[in-house]
Amino acid sequence: MIIGTAVYLEKLKEDLEFYKKNYNVLELQDFIMPDNLEKNRECLIGQYKKLLADYSGILTIHGPYIDLYSTSFDPMIKRVSIIRYRQALMIASELNAKAIVIHSDYDNNKIYDGYDDYLYEENIKLWQDLMKEFESQKIMAVMENVLNKNPYVIKKIVEKINSPYLKACLDIGHANVHGEIDLLEWVKIYGDDLAYVHLHDNHGEKDQHLPIGEGKINFPDFFKEIKKIESDVSIISEIFGGIEEQKRNLKNIKKLI
């Protein structure tokens, strides 16, 4: 496994050397925001290139998701979502990033028969088109569970597309709040299709993004299970707070790995 953390520019500047020294992956999250895909893009890219010029680890980015819905019934909304994904891909290429985190569109309020099938089919159309662009740039898309009740739809999409550049991202905190099956089952079901993890804790009711060990998630058993996966999985801390929370979280991770 490869240990990393999510950051945005201002957070990175708080203690640049700490982040560069302690993490083998930095997930840059500024590009979630629409303005940072357009008018602020070149400024952000320039600053990151300067700050991380001597960083020997891996860069990834969190893709945009605000108000996007790539499997919408409305073709205009779909088009905007795809434009945003392509903008993120261009930015990742400029930064030599190796992966982009893409949120699943799953809506757990939609409980009508056939919804999972619809979501699967629309994702297959989407990724059969987009995957060629990701493959040509050698950048992986990792699909993150947000409101998903289980891993089955994401697993099925990844298996059908069958590309080394589309894999699963397990957000542990989201699975603990919204999931209907045990966290360890998510890991087992994804198996070698799991390339990326968002690591944070909560008490099972709200998406709190706490340092690990400060909520109710069973991290010792999680790490035992993740070690069974043969491929390298990027384990990315995605916690709220500043540098002290980061240090506390990292200390707890080191006790478990």
Backbone as CSV, one residue per row, in Angstrom:
resi,resn,N_x,N_y,N_z,CA_x,CA_y,CA_z,C_x,C_y,C_z
1,MET,0.837,-1.195,0.000,0.000,0.000,0.000,0.874,1.247,0.000
2,ILE,0.335,2.319,-0.544,1.051,3.586,-0.658,0.280,4.625,0.150
3,ILE,0.946,5.307,1.055,0.274,6.233,1.964,0.350,7.658,1.429
4,GLY,-0.806,8.307,1.359,-0.871,9.681,0.882,-1.909,10.482,1.642
5,THR,-2.115,11.710,1.201,-3.132,12.557,1.823,-3.715,13.510,0.797
6,ALA,-4.925,13.951,1.060,-5.573,14.975,0.236,-5.177,16.350,0.758
7,VAL,-4.902,17.266,-0.171,-4.542,18.636,0.199,-5.157,19.600,-0.806
8,TYR,-5.222,20.849,-0.412,-5.434,21.922,-1.383,-4.306,22.921,-1.160
9,LEU,-4.160,23.896,-2.042,-2.956,24.715,-2.070,-2.660,25.398,-0.740
10,GLU,-3.666,26.047,-0.154,-3.418,26.776,1.092,-3.026,25.833,2.228
11,LYS,-3.615,24.651,2.233,-3.273,23.665,3.256,-1.829,23.191,3.069
12,LEU,-1.438,22.969,1.828,-0.072,22.541,1.534,0.944,23.573,2.005
13,LYS,0.618,24.846,1.805,1.545,25.922,2.174,1.742,26.045,3.685
14,GLU,0.799,25.511,4.472,0.932,25.588,5.932,2.205,24.901,6.423
15,ASP,2.553,23.783,5.780,3.766,23.051,6.178,4.196,22.168,5.010
16,LEU,4.746,22.801,3.996,5.103,22.109,2.756,6.031,20.930,3.013
17,GLU,7.036,21.122,3.837,8.022,20.059,4.066,7.405,18.846,4.754
18,PHE,6.456,19.083,5.653,5.771,17.956,6.303,5.082,17.080,5.267
19,TYR,4.358,17.694,4.357,3.618,16.923,3.355,4.561,16.197,2.405
20,LYS,5.606,16.876,1.970,6.534,16.245,1.020,7.315,15.096,1.663
21,LYS,7.636,15.257,2.935,8.446,14.255,3.629,7.644,13.019,4.021
22,ASN,6.381,13.199,4.405,5.631,12.112,5.044,4.677,11.349,4.138
23,TYR,4.418,11.854,2.938,3.422,11.203,2.082,3.993,10.876,0.710
24,ASN,3.686,9.679,0.247,4.126,9.242,-1.083,3.125,9.586,-2.178
25,VAL,1.940,10.028,-1.785,0.930,10.501,-2.742,0.307,11.777,-2.189
26,LEU,0.170,12.779,-3.038,-0.584,13.980,-2.690,-1.746,14.115,-3.660
27,GLU,-2.961,14.104,-3.110,-4.164,14.300,-3.930,-4.548,15.779,-3.864
28,LEU,-4.455,16.457,-4.985,-4.727,17.894,-5.056,-6.222,18.107,-5.265
29,GLN,-6.866,18.809,-4.329,-8.330,18.893,-4.332,-8.882,20.238,-4.811
30,ASP,-8.012,21.160,-5.181,-8.482,22.474,-5.633,-9.391,22.375,-6.856
31,PHE,-9.181,21.344,-7.674,-9.861,21.277,-8.966,-11.256,20.665,-8.873
32,ILE,-11.716,20.469,-7.651,-13.134,20.191,-7.419,-13.970,21.410,-7.817
33,MET,-13.432,22.596,-7.560,-14.183,23.840,-7.730,-14.224,24.280,-9.194
34,PRO,-15.405,24.658,-9.698,-15.527,25.047,-11.109,-14.585,26.168,-11.531
35,ASP,-14.435,27.210,-10.711,-13.545,28.319,-11.081,-12.104,27.865,-11.267
36,ASN,-11.720,26.828,-10.537,-10.334,26.364,-10.629,-10.082,25.497,-11.856
37,LEU,-11.144,25.131,-12.544,-11.011,24.429,-13.819,-10.852,25.401,-14.976
38,GLU,-11.136,26.675,-14.717,-11.108,27.673,-15.791,-10.231,28.862,-15.402
39,LYS,-10.811,29.900,-14.802,-10.071,31.161,-14.661,-8.881,31.071,-13.708
40,ASN,-8.927,30.195,-12.707,-7.803,30.080,-11.764,-6.832,28.956,-12.127
41,ARG,-7.127,28.262,-13.204,-6.398,27.031,-13.522,-4.891,27.246,-13.676
42,GLU,-4.496,28.161,-14.543,-3.074,28.321,-14.837,-2.294,28.806,-13.622
43,CYS,-2.914,29.669,-12.829,-2.262,30.148,-11.605,-2.012,28.994,-10.642
44,LEU,-3.018,28.150,-10.445,-2.876,27.010,-9.540,-1.837,26.023,-10.043
45,ILE,-1.903,25.706,-11.318,-0.940,24.757,-11.883,0.483,25.282,-11.714
46,GLY,0.666,26.563,-11.989,1.992,27.162,-11.851,2.519,27.091,-10.434
47,GLN,1.650,27.373,-9.471,2.081,27.333,-8.067,2.416,25.911,-7.628
48,TYR,1.588,24.955,-8.041,1.870,23.568,-7.674,3.182,23.084,-8.291
49,LYS,3.413,23.435,-9.537,4.661,23.012,-10.184,5.880,23.573,-9.457
50,LYS,5.768,24.799,-9.015,6.887,25.430,-8.303,7.088,24.795,-6.930
51,LEU,6.011,24.641,-6.178,6.114,24.112,-4.817,6.556,22.655,-4.788
52,LEU,6.141,21.887,-5.791,6.378,20.440,-5.776,7.428,20.009,-6.793
53,ALA,8.252,20.949,-7.230,9.265,20.641,-8.252,10.211,19.530,-7.803
54,ASP,10.506,19.467,-6.509,11.437,18.452,-6.005,10.720,17.314,-5.273
55,TYR,9.410,17.241,-5.412,8.644,16.168,-4.760,8.791,14.887,-5.573
56,SER,9.210,13.820,-4.924,9.479,12.568,-5.634,8.304,11.603,-5.622
57,GLY,7.221,11.978,-4.951,6.062,11.102,-4.866,5.121,11.246,-6.048
58,ILE,3.941,10.679,-5.895,2.916,10.642,-6.938,1.900,11.746,-6.684
59,LEU,1.470,12.405,-7.746,0.372,13.364,-7.660,-0.888,12.754,-8.254
60,THR,-2.016,13.024,-7.616,-3.330,12.712,-8.172,-4.192,13.958,-7.982
61,ILE,-5.349,13.997,-8.624,-6.266,15.107,-8.374,-7.665,14.570,-8.100
62,HIS,-8.404,15.335,-7.318,-9.828,15.028,-7.138,-10.580,15.765,-8.226
63,GLY,-11.337,15.027,-9.002,-12.092,15.624,-10.093,-13.280,16.432,-9.603
64,PRO,-13.864,17.222,-10.490,-15.024,18.048,-10.143,-16.271,17.200,-9.927
65,TYR,-17.153,17.686,-9.068,-18.434,17.001,-8.872,-19.579,17.950,-8.533
66,ILE,-19.294,19.197,-8.187,-20.342,20.108,-7.725,-21.361,20.352,-8.836
67,ASP,-22.621,20.002,-8.569,-23.743,20.168,-9.501,-23.596,19.355,-10.785
68,LEU,-22.703,18.387,-10.820,-22.548,17.550,-12.010,-23.380,16.284,-11.874
69,TYR,-23.789,15.759,-13.020,-24.599,14.540,-13.039,-24.429,13.901,-14.410
70,SER,-23.378,13.110,-14.532,-22.985,12.595,-15.847,-23.910,11.513,-16.380
71,THR,-24.811,10.995,-15.545,-25.783,10.005,-16.016,-27.205,10.573,-15.990
72,SER,-27.306,11.883,-16.090,-28.609,12.558,-16.094,-29.456,12.135,-17.290
73,PHE,-30.774,12.220,-17.118,-31.683,12.043,-18.251,-31.555,13.198,-19.244
74,ASP,-31.087,14.339,-18.778,-30.989,15.539,-19.609,-29.640,15.554,-20.333
75,PRO,-29.628,15.472,-21.662,-28.349,15.413,-22.389,-27.486,16.651,-22.213
76,MET,-28.095,17.822,-21.959,-27.295,19.028,-21.759,-26.509,18.954,-20.451
77,ILE,-27.137,18.424,-19.417,-26.444,18.258,-18.136,-25.311,17.242,-18.282
78,LYS,-25.569,16.178,-19.021,-24.510,15.200,-19.296,-23.318,15.860,-19.968
79,ARG,-23.597,16.704,-20.962,-22.509,17.329,-21.723,-21.633,18.209,-20.830
80,VAL,-22.274,18.985,-19.957,-21.504,19.830,-19.035,-20.617,18.964,-18.134
81,SER,-21.149,17.869,-17.637,-20.379,16.981,-16.764,-19.153,16.442,-17.492
82,ILE,-19.342,16.029,-18.729,-18.229,15.472,-19.507,-17.194,16.546,-19.819
83,ILE,-17.645,17.765,-20.102,-16.700,18.883,-20.309,-15.833,19.072,-19.068
84,ARG,-16.447,19.044,-17.899,-15.694,19.218,-16.653,-14.689,18.075,-16.450
85,TYR,-15.085,16.852,-16.746,-14.155,15.732,-16.615,-12.967,15.909,-17.560
86,ARG,-13.240,16.382,-18.759,-12.151,16.585,-19.725,-11.223,17.715,-19.288
87,GLN,-11.789,18.745,-18.680,-10.936,19.811,-18.141,-10.023,19.261,-17.044
88,ALA,-10.585,18.416,-16.187,-9.779,17.805,-15.124,-8.682,16.924,-15.710
89,LEU,-9.000,16.218,-16.772,-8.004,15.363,-17.421,-6.853,16.191,-17.987
90,MET,-7.169,17.336,-18.582,-6.128,18.226,-19.102,-5.229,18.735,-17.980
91,ILE,-5.835,19.093,-16.858,-5.060,19.584,-15.712,-4.168,18.475,-15.156
92,ALA,-4.731,17.281,-15.022,-3.943,16.148,-14.526,-2.743,15.889,-15.431
93,SER,-2.961,15.994,-16.721,-1.870,15.790,-17.673,-0.779,16.847,-17.497
94,GLU,-1.187,18.108,-17.318,-0.211,19.191,-17.130,0.618,19.002,-15.863
95,LEU,0.006,18.432,-14.843,0.695,18.228,-13.563,1.392,16.871,-13.475
96,ASN,1.270,16.086,-14.543,1.807,14.720,-14.545,1.198,13.888,-13.417
97,ALA,-0.071,14.129,-13.148,-0.797,13.351,-12.137,-1.150,11.983,-12.703
98,LYS,-1.241,11.005,-11.835,-1.435,9.629,-12.273,-2.874,9.143,-12.153
99,ALA,-3.730,9.885,-11.447,-5.117,9.438,-11.272,-6.024,10.629,-10.996
100,ILE,-7.300,10.445,-11.338,-8.345,11.427,-11.041,-9.470,10.708,-10.304
101,VAL,-9.870,11.247,-9.171,-11.004,10.703,-8.418,-12.295,11.260,-9.009
102,ILE,-13.200,10.358,-9.378,-14.489,10.729,-9.959,-15.602,10.195,-9.055
103,HIS,-16.509,11.057,-8.650,-17.625,10.622,-7.809,-18.627,9.784,-8.596
104,SER,-19.135,8.757,-7.935,-20.266,8.010,-8.479,-21.523,8.874,-8.439
105,ASP,-22.375,8.715,-9.442,-23.642,9.460,-9.499,-24.744,8.834,-8.649
106,TYR,-24.455,7.741,-7.987,-25.513,6.996,-7.304,-26.295,7.881,-6.338
107,ASP,-27.620,7.809,-6.438,-28.521,8.581,-5.576,-29.348,7.599,-4.761
108,ASN,-29.099,7.543,-3.450,-29.793,6.549,-2.626,-31.243,6.908,-2.329
109,ASN,-31.713,8.051,-2.843,-33.139,8.376,-2.736,-33.956,7.778,-3.876
110,LYS,-33.275,7.314,-4.902,-33.973,6.727,-6.051,-34.091,5.229,-5.822
111,ILE,-35.276,4.818,-5.430,-35.464,3.428,-5.018,-36.372,2.665,-5.973
112,TYR,-36.601,3.230,-7.158,-37.488,2.543,-8.092,-36.772,1.361,-8.747
113,ASP,-37.580,0.375,-9.179,-37.028,-0.806,-9.837,-36.262,-0.399,-11.089
114,GLY,-35.113,-0.976,-11.272,-34.336,-0.727,-12.478,-33.341,0.411,-12.369
115,TYR,-33.307,1.111,-11.216,-32.391,2.257,-11.107,-30.927,1.829,-11.221
116,ASP,-30.551,0.764,-10.523,-29.162,0.306,-10.593,-28.782,-0.075,-12.020
117,ASP,-29.708,-0.710,-12.727,-29.443,-1.087,-14.122,-29.267,0.149,-14.994
118,TYR,-30.110,1.156,-14.771,-29.989,2.409,-15.538,-28.631,3.055,-15.286
119,LEU,-28.249,3.144,-14.011,-26.977,3.781,-13.660,-25.808,3.030,-14.299
120,TYR,-25.870,1.728,-14.251,-24.820,0.905,-14.864,-24.730,1.158,-16.366
121,GLU,-25.858,1.107,-17.039,-25.859,1.256,-18.500,-25.372,2.633,-18.930
122,GLU,-25.777,3.674,-18.209,-25.336,5.029,-18.561,-23.844,5.216,-18.294
123,ASN,-23.347,4.588,-17.240,-21.913,4.657,-16.965,-21.102,3.923,-18.021
124,ILE,-21.623,2.828,-18.517,-20.909,2.106,-19.572,-20.809,2.977,-20.819
125,LYS,-21.888,3.649,-21.187,-21.838,4.563,-22.341,-20.810,5.669,-22.107
126,LEU,-20.841,6.242,-20.912,-19.922,7.327,-20.567,-18.470,6.883,-20.668
127,TRP,-18.153,5.762,-20.032,-16.755,5.356,-19.929,-16.231,4.680,-21.183
128,GLN,-17.102,4.101,-21.975,-16.632,3.580,-23.256,-16.137,4.713,-24.143
129,ASP,-16.723,5.886,-23.976,-16.289,7.069,-24.721,-15.057,7.705,-24.070
130,LEU,-15.133,8.000,-22.777,-14.061,8.730,-22.098,-12.793,7.908,-21.883
131,MET,-12.936,6.600,-21.777,-11.788,5.779,-21.401,-10.633,5.897,-22.371
132,LYS,-10.943,6.064,-23.650,-9.872,6.195,-24.649,-8.997,7.408,-24.349
133,GLU,-9.631,8.483,-23.869,-8.876,9.703,-23.560,-8.005,9.514,-22.320
134,PHE,-8.535,8.830,-21.314,-7.739,8.547,-20.121,-6.577,7.612,-20.462
135,GLU,-6.855,6.612,-21.268,-5.806,5.660,-21.641,-4.699,6.332,-22.440
136,SER,-5.073,7.237,-23.332,-4.056,7.903,-24.155,-3.135,8.778,-23.308
137,GLN,-3.670,9.312,-22.191,-2.863,10.129,-21.280,-2.193,9.293,-20.183
138,LYS,-2.549,7.994,-20.151,-2.042,7.100,-19.098,-2.383,7.633,-17.695
139,ILE,-3.624,8.090,-17.565,-4.147,8.586,-16.288,-5.336,7.720,-15.879
140,MET,-5.314,7.242,-14.664,-6.375,6.368,-14.169,-7.541,7.183,-13.614
141,ALA,-8.756,6.769,-13.929,-9.953,7.284,-13.260,-10.326,6.292,-12.163
142,VAL,-10.536,6.796,-10.953,-10.970,5.927,-9.859,-12.347,6.407,-9.399
143,MET,-13.302,5.499,-9.438,-14.695,5.852,-9.164,-15.000,5.682,-7.680
144,GLU,-15.394,6.782,-7.047,-15.599,6.834,-5.597,-17.065,6.674,-5.218
145,ASN,-17.321,5.796,-4.253,-18.653,5.703,-3.660,-18.929,6.945,-2.823
146,VAL,-20.131,7.489,-2.972,-20.539,8.633,-2.150,-21.796,8.240,-1.372
147,LEU,-22.916,8.143,-2.061,-24.163,7.717,-1.420,-24.454,6.236,-1.659
148,ASN,-23.532,5.538,-2.280,-23.747,4.133,-2.636,-24.006,3.272,-1.406
149,LYS,-24.989,2.373,-1.534,-25.313,1.461,-0.443,-24.391,0.244,-0.412
150,ASN,-23.815,-0.071,-1.549,-22.933,-1.235,-1.672,-22.000,-1.022,-2.864
151,PRO,-21.010,-1.891,-3.041,-20.033,-1.690,-4.114,-20.417,-2.305,-5.454
152,TYR,-21.588,-2.913,-5.557,-21.861,-3.778,-6.702,-21.895,-3.051,-8.041
153,VAL,-22.529,-1.882,-8.113,-22.628,-1.181,-9.402,-21.249,-0.716,-9.864
154,ILE,-20.474,-0.122,-8.958,-19.131,0.326,-9.334,-18.280,-0.863,-9.770
155,LYS,-18.337,-1.948,-9.031,-17.579,-3.154,-9.385,-17.964,-3.644,-10.777
156,LYS,-19.255,-3.659,-11.058,-19.744,-4.143,-12.348,-19.277,-3.237,-13.492
157,ILE,-19.286,-1.927,-13.264,-18.823,-0.974,-14.285,-17.342,-1.199,-14.581
158,VAL,-16.545,-1.295,-13.535,-15.096,-1.488,-13.702,-14.809,-2.787,-14.449
159,GLU,-15.514,-3.842,-14.099,-15.308,-5.130,-14.770,-15.684,-5.057,-16.245
160,LYS,-16.782,-4.383,-16.563,-17.236,-4.303,-17.948,-16.284,-3.472,-18.801
161,ILE,-15.850,-2.326,-18.309,-14.926,-1.479,-19.075,-13.583,-2.184,-19.236
162,ASN,-13.165,-2.906,-18.205,-12.003,-3.796,-18.304,-10.758,-3.076,-18.823
163,SER,-10.416,-1.993,-18.153,-9.223,-1.228,-18.503,-8.388,-0.999,-17.248
164,PRO,-7.065,-1.051,-17.356,-6.234,-0.718,-16.192,-6.358,0.743,-15.780
165,TYR,-7.071,1.541,-16.595,-7.211,2.970,-16.300,-8.590,3.329,-15.744
166,LEU,-9.384,2.328,-15.369,-10.613,2.568,-14.607,-10.667,1.576,-13.460
167,LYS,-10.611,2.099,-12.242,-10.621,1.262,-11.050,-11.560,1.864,-10.006
168,ALA,-11.692,1.182,-8.885,-12.571,1.630,-7.799,-11.793,2.419,-6.755
169,CYS,-12.468,3.426,-6.206,-11.986,4.164,-5.033,-12.988,3.917,-3.909
170,LEU,-12.532,3.339,-2.826,-13.394,3.098,-1.668,-13.235,4.240,-0.678
171,ASP,-14.297,5.013,-0.506,-14.318,6.023,0.548,-14.906,5.357,1.791
172,ILE,-14.040,5.125,2.757,-14.425,4.366,3.945,-15.491,5.089,4.760
173,GLY,-15.319,6.394,4.910,-16.292,7.162,5.683,-17.668,7.140,5.058
174,HIS,-17.725,7.303,3.727,-19.013,7.254,3.030,-19.657,5.875,3.193
175,ALA,-18.842,4.827,3.056,-19.378,3.469,3.191,-19.918,3.233,4.594
176,ASN,-19.275,3.820,5.595,-19.724,3.633,6.973,-21.051,4.336,7.241
177,VAL,-21.268,5.481,6.589,-22.512,6.233,6.790,-23.635,5.690,5.906
178,HIS,-23.357,5.484,4.638,-24.411,5.167,3.670,-24.488,3.689,3.291
179,GLY,-23.441,2.932,3.592,-23.408,1.538,3.172,-24.345,0.655,3.966
180,GLU,-24.810,-0.394,3.298,-25.712,-1.349,3.943,-25.046,-2.700,4.168
181,ILE,-23.754,-2.795,3.820,-23.012,-4.017,4.103,-21.734,-3.644,4.853
182,ASP,-21.138,-4.632,5.490,-19.951,-4.397,6.306,-18.800,-3.849,5.462
183,LEU,-18.017,-2.955,6.052,-16.904,-2.324,5.349,-15.933,-3.346,4.769
184,LEU,-15.659,-4.412,5.513,-14.712,-5.415,5.021,-15.235,-6.106,3.773
185,GLU,-16.555,-6.196,3.643,-17.138,-6.792,2.439,-16.896,-5.922,1.214
186,TRP,-16.896,-4.609,1.391,-16.557,-3.723,0.273,-15.167,-4.071,-0.260
187,VAL,-14.219,-4.225,0.652,-12.840,-4.529,0.247,-12.783,-5.877,-0.463
188,LYS,-13.441,-6.878,0.095,-13.422,-8.220,-0.499,-14.065,-8.227,-1.879
189,ILE,-15.179,-7.519,-2.025,-15.890,-7.501,-3.312,-15.075,-6.776,-4.373
190,TYR,-14.481,-5.658,-4.020,-13.646,-4.943,-4.993,-12.401,-5.744,-5.351
191,GLY,-11.761,-6.353,-4.373,-10.564,-7.142,-4.642,-9.512,-6.335,-5.380
192,ASP,-8.948,-6.916,-6.435,-7.880,-6.250,-7.182,-8.381,-5.096,-8.045
193,ASP,-9.682,-4.883,-8.111,-10.214,-3.695,-8.796,-10.146,-2.455,-7.907
194,LEU,-9.750,-2.635,-6.659,-9.598,-1.504,-5.740,-8.187,-0.934,-5.878
195,ALA,-8.099,0.314,-6.336,-6.797,0.951,-6.532,-6.560,2.109,-5.575
196,TYR,-7.619,2.559,-4.889,-7.541,3.854,-4.204,-8.519,3.841,-3.042
197,VAL,-8.112,4.427,-1.921,-8.971,4.505,-0.735,-8.933,5.929,-0.190
198,HIS,-10.101,6.452,0.161,-10.182,7.678,0.954,-10.383,7.261,2.406
199,LEU,-9.456,7.694,3.250,-9.396,7.239,4.634,-9.808,8.367,5.573
200,HIS,-10.878,8.151,6.325,-11.289,9.078,7.381,-12.293,8.367,8.265
201,ASP,-12.587,8.942,9.397,-13.409,8.270,10.404,-14.699,9.051,10.640
202,ASN,-15.682,8.376,11.220,-16.924,9.022,11.653,-17.633,8.099,12.628
203,HIS,-18.789,8.553,13.109,-19.561,7.771,14.082,-20.738,7.038,13.439
204,GLY,-20.765,6.989,12.117,-21.783,6.224,11.414,-23.044,6.981,11.075
205,GLU,-23.106,8.269,11.443,-24.314,9.052,11.187,-24.070,10.221,10.243
206,LYS,-22.912,10.867,10.352,-22.570,12.012,9.513,-21.192,11.797,8.888
207,ASP,-20.985,12.447,7.751,-19.716,12.354,7.026,-18.732,13.357,7.633
208,GLN,-18.123,12.986,8.767,-17.381,13.938,9.590,-15.923,14.146,9.169
209,HIS,-15.350,13.216,8.453,-13.943,13.302,8.021,-13.002,13.532,9.204
210,LEU,-13.155,12.675,10.220,-12.310,12.743,11.415,-10.991,12.005,11.190
211,PRO,-9.945,12.359,11.951,-8.746,11.515,11.961,-9.118,10.094,12.379
212,ILE,-8.401,9.121,11.847,-8.757,7.739,12.167,-8.527,7.477,13.656
213,GLY,-9.412,6.650,14.216,-9.363,6.366,15.640,-10.216,7.289,16.477
214,GLU,-10.827,8.302,15.837,-11.651,9.258,16.583,-13.142,9.076,16.302
215,GLY,-13.466,8.034,15.560,-14.851,7.665,15.311,-15.048,6.205,15.687
216,LYS,-15.910,5.513,14.936,-16.260,4.142,15.298,-15.843,3.105,14.258
217,ILE,-15.112,3.498,13.237,-14.729,2.551,12.187,-13.622,1.633,12.699
218,ASN,-13.734,0.358,12.341,-12.765,-0.659,12.775,-11.570,-0.664,11.814
219,PHE,-10.601,0.193,12.069,-9.457,0.307,11.167,-8.461,-0.845,11.276
220,PRO,-8.230,-1.437,12.455,-7.314,-2.589,12.482,-7.745,-3.701,11.532
221,ASP,-9.025,-4.056,11.539,-9.501,-5.107,10.638,-9.484,-4.649,9.184
222,PHE,-9.766,-3.365,8.955,-9.707,-2.846,7.585,-8.305,-3.006,7.010
223,PHE,-7.288,-2.604,7.769,-5.918,-2.696,7.254,-5.490,-4.150,7.055
224,LYS,-5.942,-5.045,7.917,-5.649,-6.471,7.714,-6.214,-6.948,6.380
225,GLU,-7.427,-6.500,6.063,-8.077,-6.930,4.817,-7.415,-6.297,3.598
226,ILE,-7.052,-5.028,3.693,-6.480,-4.327,2.543,-5.111,-4.906,2.188
227,LYS,-4.408,-5.433,3.174,-3.084,-6.020,2.923,-3.169,-7.303,2.101
228,LYS,-4.351,-7.883,2.000,-4.523,-9.106,1.207,-4.571,-8.819,-0.295
229,ILE,-4.805,-7.565,-0.664,-4.854,-7.202,-2.085,-3.433,-7.163,-2.630
230,GLU,-3.212,-7.843,-3.735,-1.855,-8.002,-4.259,-1.302,-6.716,-4.870
231,SER,-2.154,-5.943,-5.532,-1.673,-4.719,-6.174,-1.522,-3.603,-5.139
232,ASP,-0.705,-2.596,-5.470,-0.524,-1.454,-4.580,-1.782,-0.589,-4.560
233,VAL,-2.333,-0.388,-3.382,-3.504,0.466,-3.211,-3.043,1.780,-2.587
234,SER,-3.454,2.897,-3.175,-3.140,4.205,-2.597,-4.119,4.498,-1.467
235,ILE,-3.599,4.710,-0.270,-4.412,4.983,0.915,-4.289,6.475,1.212
236,ILE,-5.347,7.229,0.927,-5.301,8.686,0.964,-6.133,9.217,2.129
237,SER,-5.477,9.835,3.097,-6.217,10.465,4.197,-6.998,11.659,3.661
238,GLU,-8.262,11.740,4.031,-9.110,12.850,3.588,-9.841,13.390,4.816
239,ILE,-9.084,14.041,5.677,-9.645,14.498,6.950,-9.782,16.015,6.957
240,PHE,-10.739,16.485,7.741,-10.911,17.920,7.933,-9.946,18.402,9.020
241,GLY,-9.647,19.695,8.982,-8.781,20.279,9.996,-7.439,20.692,9.424
242,GLY,-6.550,21.116,10.312,-5.256,21.641,9.905,-4.123,20.668,10.127
243,ILE,-2.933,21.212,10.289,-1.725,20.395,10.357,-1.694,19.508,11.597
244,GLU,-2.262,19.956,12.714,-2.251,19.130,13.929,-3.100,17.882,13.744
245,GLU,-4.250,18.040,13.083,-5.094,16.874,12.793,-4.371,15.914,11.851
246,GLN,-3.656,16.476,10.870,-2.885,15.641,9.945,-1.835,14.820,10.687
247,LYS,-1.124,15.454,11.587,-0.062,14.756,12.320,-0.642,13.670,13.218
248,ARG,-1.757,13.984,13.864,-2.405,12.999,14.740,-2.901,11.805,13.925
249,ASN,-3.472,12.090,12.779,-3.980,11.043,11.905,-2.845,10.158,11.397
250,LEU,-1.759,10.779,10.959,-0.621,10.016,10.439,-0.025,9.114,11.516
251,LYS,0.057,9.614,12.722,0.563,8.810,13.842,-0.297,7.565,14.042
252,ASN,-1.613,7.726,13.941,-2.520,6.587,14.109,-2.395,5.595,12.962
253,ILE,-2.187,6.094,11.746,-1.990,5.201,10.598,-0.742,4.350,10.795
254,LYS,0.337,4.974,11.215,1.609,4.258,11.370,1.511,3.134,12.399
255,LYS,0.621,3.275,13.366,0.423,2.210,14.353,-0.224,0.971,13.732
256,LEU,-0.921,1.173,12.611,-1.713,0.092,12.019,-1.049,-0.578,10.824
257,ILE,-0.050,0.067,10.251,0.559,-0.513,9.048,1.933,-1.114,9.318
